[in-house]
Amino acid sequence: MNSSLAKIVGFTAAAVLPLSMSNLAFAHWAYVSNEKDDTVSVIDTETDEVIKTIDVGERPRGVTLSRDFQTLYICASDSDTVQVMSVVDDKILHELPSGEDPEQFALHPDNKHLYIANEDDAIATVVDVETRTVVAQIDVGVEPEGMAVSHDGKFAIVTSETSNMAHWIDTEAQSIVANTLVDQRPRDAEFTLDDKELWVSSEIGGTVSIIDSESKEITHTLNFAIPGISSDRIQPVGMELTKDGKWAFIALGPSNHVAVVNRDTLEVTDYILVGRRVWHMALTPEQDKLYTTNGVSGDVTVVDVASRKAIKTIKVGRFPWGVTILPSEHVPN
């Protein structure tokens, strides 16, 4: 090889290597719970392929990561437990006393207290994940499902499907301090980043209620209409609010669409066609891709946030339900 060619090859190799390393830095892992298979699928977000499938407890639904990203919490609903799994080796480290039929949960910012909705018992269970003990059980409405904790840690929210309420729990007193009546069958609850608003989706009511956190009153109600789709199939469930405060994504269940809401105008600007019976969603840390779990079609849709287009469908297990994303810097080598 002559010296000129060597210089060219050397330059090319040096240029390509950092690019490859840079690409790898954004390979997050998306954990998807498969309700009917008793498994969790792990998706590499760089390739958007399933890289492994992990056996877990019966009927896994809610999934969330610890604040230090070392463990994955899994609501094994039919096992009546919350499983704690190491993200390093996929081993179930232990189980937490969750109350019966845990469905969704939320971890307090202290990384210690897990708030769990127990659908069959009409209670919310608060578990200390360090001592693995129940510290409180709070009576709520009938069929609690959605759960959220404010970013400042002051409030935990439980949505009760049959009572049609969002219950406000004071996390210091571990007691309900307010109830907000919303539309029929509330599902998900999400606080805005500044905690000034709470968004609650109502599946049968077909709406999303935007609630002022100070007054606990509804300030606006979002409605949805998709051309060619019956209104009874437009059922809001999971939600994702972007960190920049500009957009909200609302999963609309059996309509097979995700609504895009401009948070400045509170207008629906787009509907994105995804898989069948879209349930829950998760945004990547860069907020550039959205992953939706589609229960009936047994897959995950990858949405490009900038273009508002579905760019890939990933086959997972039967009835995918929950999804959470492990940032690349915490992905095991």
N, C-alpha and C positions, 0 to 999 in steps of 0.2 A: 504494500500500500504506500503510495507516495505521500509526502508530508502534507500537501494541500488537501488530499482526500481524508487523511487522518484528522486534520483540523476540523473538516466538515462533519465527519462522523462523531468526533468527540463533542463538538458543539451541540449536535442533534441529541446525543445521549444525555448530555447535561441538561438540555432544555426539556426533554421528555420526562425525566425522572421527577423533578419537582412537580410537574403537572400531575403525574400519577399519584404522588404522595398527597397533593392537594385534593384530588378527587376522592381519595380514600378517606380523607378527613371528614367528609360529609356523608359517609355511609352509616346512617342511623339504623336502628333496628325498630321495627313496628311489631308489637306483640298483639295478636288477635285471638280472642277467646272464641272457641267453636262450641256452641251450646249443645249440639246433638252428638258430637264426637268425643266429648270430654278431653279436649286437647287445646293447646295454644300453638298457633302458627307464628313463626318468626320470619318477617320480611326484611330483607336488606333493601333499604330505600335508594341505594345507588343503582342496583340492577333491577329493583322491583321484582324480585323473585323470592319465593319461599326457600329459606336456607335450612330450616329444621322444623320439626313438629314435636311438641313435648306433651306427654301424657300428664293430665292433672286430675283433680277431683270431678265429681259428677255435676254436670250442667254448669260449666263456668260461664259467668256473665260479666260482671264488672271487673275491670283490671286497672290497676294504677301502680305507679312506681314510688318508692321512697324518695324523700327529698335529696338524699345523697346518691340516688340512682344505683344502690347496691342490691336492692331487693325488689321483687315484683309481688304485689298483693293480688290475690285471685279470689273472687267470690265464687266458691264452689257451692252453688245454691242447694242442690239436692243432697249434698254431703253435710249441709248445715254447718259450714265452717268457712273461714278465710284462710287460705293457704299462703305461706310466705316462701317464695322461691328465690334462690340466689341467681343473679344474672350472670355470674361468672361460670358456673358449671351446670345450671338448670336443675339443681337438686332442690327438692322441697325441704326446707330447713325445719319447719315446724308448722303447726296450725294454731289459729287464734280462736277463742270462744266468741262466736259471732252472733249468737241467737239463731232462731230458726229461719231458714230460707233467705239468706242474705242475697240481695240483688244488686244494689249499687252502694258505693261508699265514697267517702272523701277523707283525705288525710289532712289534719290540721298543720299549719305552717311550723308548728313546734316539732314536727316529724315524730311525734309520740302518740298522739291521740287519733284513732281511726273512728269515724262516724259511719255507722252501717245502718241501712234501711232493711228492716225485717218485714217482708211483705205479708206473711201469714199471721203475724202476731200483733200488727198495728203498733209497733214500737221502733224506736231507734236505739241501737246499742252503741255505747262508747267504750272502746277497748284501748287500754294502755299497751302499745305494741312492745314495750321494753319489758314490763313485768308479765305480759300476756294474761292480763286480768281484765274483767269487766269493771269499769269504774262508774257506769251509770246506765240505766235503761229508762228511756223517756217515752211515755205514752203519747202517741201522735194519732193522726186520722187513719181511716181504713185503707189498707193496701198501700203503704208507703213504698215509694220507688226511688225517685230522684234524690240526690244528695249533693250538697255543695258546702264549702267552707269559705268564708270571705278571706281575702288576701291578708287582711290585718288580724285575722284569727278571732274576731269578736263574735261572729255569728256562724252557726251551722244551719243549713236549710234542709228540710225534708218536704218532699211533695207527696201528698196522699191522693192516689188515683180515684178512689170512690168518694172521699170527702171533698174533693176539688179544692184543696188548700195547699198553700205554701206555709209551713210552720217555721217560725223564727226561734232558734234555740240560742240562748245566751250561753256561750261556751265556758264562762267562768262559773256560773250558777248551775249549768247543765239542766236548764229548764226552759220551757216555752214562754216567750215574752210577747209574742204577737202571732196572729194568723192572717194571711191574705187570701181572700176567696178569688179563685181564678176560674177559667173555663174547664169543661169536662175532661177528666182523666189527665191530669198534669203528669208529665214524664220527667223531663230534664230540667235542671236549674243551673244557671251560670252567672257568676258575678262579673261585672266589668272590672278591668284592671285597677281602677281607682275605688272600687267598692261602692260607688254612688248609685249604681243600678243593679237590680237582679232581674234576669230574664228567665221566664218559665214557659216551657212549651206545653200545650194542651192537645193531646192526641185526638180525642173525639171532638172537642170544641173546634179544632182546626185553626187555632190561633197561638200566638206567642204574646204573653203579657210582660210589659216592661214596668218594673216596680221601683219606685223611689225608696232607697234604703233607709232614709231618715223617717219619712212618714209611713212607710210600709203600705203605701197606696199605689194602685195602678195609674201610671201617667199616660200610657199609650198601649194600644192593642194592634198587633200586626195580623193582617189577613192575607190569604194566598189564593191565587186563581191561576190554573195552568190550562191553556187552551186544549180542548179535546179530552180533558180528564175530569171525571166526576168529582164534585167537591167532597163526597164522602170518602174518597181515596186519598185526599190530601190531609195527612195526619202528622203534624209536627212532633218529632221525638228529639234526637240528639242535636246539640248545638255546639258551634265553635265561634268564639269571638276573637278577631285578630288583635294582636298586642298594640298596634298603632291606633286603635280606636275607630278605624274607618269602616270595617266590614263585619258582617255576621253571616255565617253559613248555617242553614237550618235544614236538617234531614226531614224529608216529608213522607217517610214510610212507604206504603203501597203505591203511592204515585210514582215511585222510582225516580224522584228528582230531589235535588238539593237547591233550596232557594238562596239567592245572594241578596243581602240587605245592605243598603247604604245607611250607615249609622248616623250620618249627619242629617239626612232627609227622612230616614225611616221608611224609605220606599224600597220595594223589591225591584232590583235592576236586572235580574236574570234568573233562569231556572236551568240547572245542569242535569242532563239525563245520566243516571248511574245504573247500578244493578237493581235487582228486584228486592223490594222491601228493605230500603236503606234504614239502618238503625242508628249507629253512632259514628263519630268521626274524630280524627286527630290531625292537627297541623304539625308539620316539621318545625324544628326550632327556627329555621330561616323564614318560615311562613310562606314558602314557595310552593309546597305541595300539600294537598289534603287527601287523607285516606279515609274512605267510607266503608263500613261493613254492611254487606247486603245479604240479609238472612236467607231469603228464599232461593236466590241464585247461588248461594254458597261461595261468594267471591268478595274481593275488595276492589273498589274502583280508585284509581289514582287520578286526582284532578290537578291540573296545572292552574295555580291560583291566578297568575297574571292574565292568562288567556281565557279563564273560566271554562276550560275544556277538559273533558275526560280523556286522558292520554293512554291509559292502560287498564286492563282487567286482570287481576291475579286470583287464580283459583286457590281457595283455602279449604277448611273443613266444612262440615254441615252446620248451617245456621250460625255463621259468624255474628257476634253480638257486640262485644266491647273492643276497644283499641286504644293503645297508649304507645308513646314513642320514646325510646332510649336514645339520648343524644350520642353522637359519634365519639366524643371524648370519654364516654363511659362504656363503650362497647368493648368486651374482652378481646384480647389479642388472640 
